[in-house]
Amino acid sequence: MDSLRCVVIGCGRMGLAHAERLAADSRSTLAGFFDADREAATQLRDRVAPDAPVFDSAEDACAQSNADAAVICTPTSVHAEQVRVAAKHDLHVLCEKPLAATRDEIIGLIDLSQSLSYLHFMLGYQRRFWAIYRRMKEEVESGQWGNIVGVTAVNAERWQQTIAETWRNDPDINYGGYLGDAGSHRLDGLFYVTGLGLGDFSARSTKAGSNVEIATLVNGELLDDSGQDGGDRAVPFSLSFIGNSNSFHEELFIHCEKADLIVRDFQLFIGRDNEVELINLPAEQSGRESTDNPVTGFLDLVTGVADNISPLECALPVFDMTTAILDAAEERNS
């Protein structure tokens, strides 16, 4: 097919990242930009596609750009409206996470995507595209290491220090704070790799002086419904989300009967008999500068190269777990 004409809706940090990737890929052309802050849209346009227009609304961007696809990078509170606008104009959609602000909105968008089979809708959960998570999922699903017997995750990031004057510090826009924003990638990665469901747990959370949740600790059980007896098998888990650290750190341990599978800061390891061994994968295919990312995955999908590995349906378990964690933390804190 001809180059995919993409309009970027939302020109902040993620709009910049996605626009640069689109500009660098010969399969796509930047067809226009919109942001509620017109100056932000103009600056991004001047940086990556000087000849492209800047529009006054998401509606105008979708209706007047002659685009084939919309890449939505705005705050969560307006995602549902803008996905619907793009679909109304028959545009394929790549939407940043979280998909929407409420469960009803998420279900409505899932129903919309299923009703428009001629369009592609993808959610920008990064971990699904990284080689370390894809390989970890393959190892789990191979069955060679036995059942999952436990899950441990540690996530830390210098996040609070960057949000003071942004929408990410507004609880009406950024539901769940660090957990709901950056933490949603980690929750989705957990579900993607393990296939486990939501069980019982307890949680604690603190806003640490901000308007939104900054640090959240979770302990409890996930559920494995693949048991031969038809019942759910409980899998203990422990998660920590620390949004006011001074450096980035990400670990996910999938403890199986015969081995531990470990993601640690963009590398994958396997642990057996008290020895931990690196599983060599191309360094450029994981991490924040990965060549495998939602933009390349979206272009692969629309051009028929690959299936949709991040459909809108994956938003629902992440939202349900985020809500359950926040409810449990509020009950504990009260």
C-alpha positions in Angstrom: 0.0 0.0 0.0 1.0 3.7 -0.3 2.5 5.5 2.7 0.1 5.6 5.6 -0.9 9.2 6.3 -1.1 9.7 10.0 -2.4 12.6 12.0 -1.0 13.1 15.5 -3.5 14.2 18.2 -1.8 15.3 21.3 1.7 16.8 20.9 3.3 16.4 24.4 5.9 13.9 25.4 4.3 10.8 23.8 3.2 12.8 20.8 6.8 13.7 20.2 8.0 10.1 20.6 5.4 8.7 18.3 5.8 11.5 15.7 9.6 11.0 15.5 9.0 7.2 15.0 6.4 7.9 12.3 8.7 10.4 10.5 11.6 7.9 10.6 9.5 5.0 9.0 9.2 5.0 5.2 5.8 3.4 5.6 4.2 6.5 7.1 3.7 10.2 6.4 2.8 12.8 8.9 -0.4 14.4 7.7 -1.2 16.9 10.5 -1.1 17.8 14.2 -3.5 18.9 16.9 -3.0 19.8 20.5 -5.2 21.9 22.9 -2.0 24.0 23.2 -1.6 25.1 19.6 1.9 26.2 20.2 2.9 22.7 21.2 1.4 21.3 18.0 3.2 24.0 15.9 6.6 23.2 17.6 6.2 19.5 17.0 5.1 20.1 13.4 8.2 22.4 12.8 10.4 19.7 14.3 9.3 16.6 12.4 7.1 17.6 9.4 7.4 21.3 8.5 5.0 21.1 5.6 2.1 19.5 7.6 -0.9 21.5 8.8 -1.8 22.3 12.4 -5.5 21.9 13.1 -7.8 23.6 15.6 -9.6 20.5 16.9 -9.3 16.7 16.8 -12.5 16.8 14.7 -10.8 19.0 12.1 -7.6 16.9 12.2 -9.5 13.8 11.4 -11.9 15.4 8.9 -9.5 17.7 6.9 -6.1 16.0 6.9 -6.9 13.3 4.3 -5.3 10.9 6.9 -5.6 7.1 7.0 -4.8 6.9 10.7 -4.9 8.8 13.9 -2.3 8.5 16.6 -3.9 9.7 19.9 -1.5 10.9 22.6 -3.7 13.2 24.7 -4.7 12.9 28.4 -6.8 9.9 29.3 -9.9 11.9 29.9 -10.4 12.7 26.3 -9.3 9.4 24.7 -12.8 8.0 24.3 -14.2 11.0 22.5 -11.2 11.2 20.2 -11.1 7.5 19.3 -14.8 7.8 18.3 -14.1 10.9 16.2 -11.3 9.1 14.4 -13.5 6.1 13.8 -16.3 8.3 12.5 -13.9 9.4 9.8 -12.8 5.8 9.0 -9.3 6.2 10.4 -7.3 3.4 11.9 -6.4 4.2 15.5 -3.3 3.9 17.7 -4.2 5.2 21.1 -1.9 5.8 24.1 -2.7 4.1 27.3 -4.8 4.1 29.4 -7.6 3.7 26.9 -10.3 5.6 28.7 -11.2 7.1 32.1 -14.1 4.7 33.0 -15.0 1.1 32.6 -18.1 1.9 30.6 -16.0 4.0 28.1 -13.6 1.1 27.7 -16.3 -1.4 27.0 -17.9 1.1 24.6 -14.7 1.5 22.7 -14.1 -2.3 22.6 -17.6 -2.7 21.2 -16.9 0.0 18.6 -13.7 -1.7 17.5 -15.4 -5.0 17.1 -18.2 -3.5 15.0 -15.8 -1.8 12.6 -13.8 -4.8 11.4 -12.4 -2.9 8.4 -10.5 -0.6 10.8 -7.6 -1.4 13.1 -7.6 -0.2 16.7 -4.4 -0.7 18.7 -3.5 0.4 22.3 0.0 1.6 23.0 1.2 -0.9 25.7 4.9 -0.9 25.0 5.9 -4.1 26.8 3.9 -6.3 24.4 6.3 -5.2 21.6 9.6 -5.6 23.5 11.6 -8.8 22.8 12.2 -9.5 26.5 8.5 -9.7 27.2 7.6 -11.6 24.1 10.3 -14.2 24.8 9.3 -14.4 28.5 5.7 -15.1 27.4 6.9 -17.8 25.0 8.9 -19.4 27.8 5.9 -19.4 30.1 3.6 -20.8 27.5 6.0 -23.5 26.4 5.2 -25.3 29.7 8.8 -26.6 30.0 9.3 -24.8 33.3 6.1 -26.0 34.9 3.3 -23.9 36.4 3.7 -20.4 37.7 4.0 -20.5 41.5 4.6 -16.9 42.2 5.0 -13.4 40.7 7.1 -10.5 42.1 7.5 -7.1 40.5 9.4 -3.9 41.4 8.8 -0.7 39.5 10.5 2.6 40.3 10.8 5.8 38.4 11.6 9.5 38.7 8.0 10.4 38.0 6.7 12.6 40.7 9.5 15.1 40.1 8.3 15.7 36.6 4.5 16.1 37.0 3.9 19.1 39.2 2.5 21.5 36.5 1.1 18.9 34.2 -2.2 17.0 33.7 -0.5 13.9 35.3 -0.9 15.6 38.7 -4.7 16.1 38.2 -6.7 13.2 39.8 -9.7 14.1 37.5 -7.6 13.4 34.4 -4.9 10.9 35.6 -6.8 8.2 37.5 -4.5 6.3 39.8 -1.5 8.6 39.5 1.8 6.7 38.9 0.0 3.3 39.1 -2.6 4.3 36.5 -0.2 6.0 34.2 3.3 4.4 33.9 2.2 1.5 36.1 -0.4 0.4 33.6 2.4 -0.7 31.3 3.6 -3.0 34.0 0.2 -4.4 34.9 -0.5 -5.1 31.2 3.0 -6.8 30.9 2.1 -9.0 33.8 -1.2 -10.1 32.3 0.3 -10.4 28.8 3.1 -12.7 30.0 1.2 -14.9 32.5 -2.4 -15.1 31.4 -3.4 -15.0 35.1 -6.6 -13.4 36.3 -7.4 -11.1 39.2 -7.7 -12.6 42.7 -7.8 -11.3 46.3 -5.2 -8.9 47.6 -4.5 -6.0 49.9 -2.9 -2.7 49.0 -1.4 0.5 50.4 -0.9 3.8 48.6 0.4 7.3 49.3 0.3 10.6 47.3 3.5 11.7 49.0 2.6 15.4 48.8 1.2 15.3 45.2 -2.5 15.3 44.1 -2.3 11.8 42.7 -1.0 8.4 43.9 2.8 8.2 43.9 3.7 5.0 45.7 1.6 1.8 45.8 2.3 -1.6 47.3 0.2 -4.7 46.5 0.2 -8.2 48.0 -2.2 -11.1 47.3 -3.2 -13.8 44.8 -3.6 -14.0 41.1 -5.7 -16.8 39.6 -4.8 -19.5 37.1 -7.9 -21.0 35.5 -6.0 -23.6 33.4 -6.1 -26.3 36.1 -7.2 -29.8 35.0 -9.9 -30.0 37.7 -11.6 -26.9 36.3 -11.0 -24.8 39.4 -8.8 -21.7 39.8 -5.3 -22.2 41.3 -4.1 -19.3 43.5 -0.7 -17.8 42.6 0.9 -15.5 45.3 2.1 -12.1 44.0 3.7 -9.0 45.3 4.0 -5.7 43.4 5.5 -2.3 44.2 5.2 0.9 42.3 7.5 3.7 43.5 6.9 6.9 41.5 9.3 9.1 43.5 12.6 7.3 43.1 15.7 8.9 41.7 16.3 6.4 38.9 14.4 4.0 36.7 14.2 0.4 37.7 12.0 -2.4 36.5 11.9 -6.0 37.6 9.4 -8.8 36.9 10.0 -12.3 38.4 7.8 -15.1 37.1 8.6 -17.9 39.5 7.8 -21.3 37.9 8.2 -24.8 39.3 11.5 -25.5 37.5 12.9 -22.0 36.8 12.6 -18.3 37.4 12.1 -16.0 34.4 13.3 -12.5 35.2 13.1 -9.2 33.4 15.5 -6.7 34.9 16.0 -3.3 33.3 15.5 -4.3 29.7 17.2 -7.6 29.9 15.9 -11.2 30.3 17.4 -13.8 32.6 16.6 -17.3 33.7 17.3 -18.6 37.2 17.9 -22.3 37.9 19.7 -24.1 40.8 20.7 -20.8 42.4 22.4 -19.7 39.1 21.1 -16.8 37.0 21.9 -16.7 33.3 21.3 -14.0 30.7 19.1 -14.9 27.7 20.8 -13.0 24.9 18.3 -10.9 22.9 19.0 -7.9 20.6 19.5 -4.9 22.9 17.8 -2.5 20.4 14.5 -4.5 20.6 13.7 -3.7 24.2 13.5 -0.5 26.3 12.4 3.0 25.8 14.4 3.5 22.6 13.3 0.1 21.2 13.0 -0.4 17.5 10.0 -2.6 18.4 7.4 -0.3 19.8 3.7 0.5 19.4 4.3 2.7 16.3 6.2 -0.1 14.4 3.6 -2.6 15.6 0.8 -0.4 14.4 2.4 0.0 11.0 3.0 -3.7 10.8 -0.7 -4.3 11.6 -2.2 -1.8 9.1 0.1 -3.0 6.3 -0.7 -6.6 6.9 2.7 -7.7 8.2 1.5 -8.8 11.7 -1.5 -9.4 13.8 -2.8 -7.0 16.5 -0.9 -8.0 19.7 -2.3 -5.0 21.6 -6.1 -4.8 20.9 -8.4 -2.6 22.9 -9.6 -5.6 24.8 -6.4 -5.7 26.8 -7.4 -2.4 28.5 -10.1 -4.0 30.6 -8.1 -6.2 32.9 -5.6 -3.4 33.6 -8.4 -1.0 34.4 -10.2 -3.6 36.7 -7.0 -4.3 38.5 -6.1 -0.6 38.9 -9.5 0.1 40.3 -9.4 -2.8 42.7 -5.9 -1.8 43.9 -7.0 1.8 44.5 -10.2 0.6 46.3 -8.2 -1.7 48.5 -5.6 1.0 49.3 -8.4 3.5 50.2 -10.0 1.0 52.5 -6.6 0.3 54.1 -5.8 4.0 54.5 -9.2 4.9 55.9 
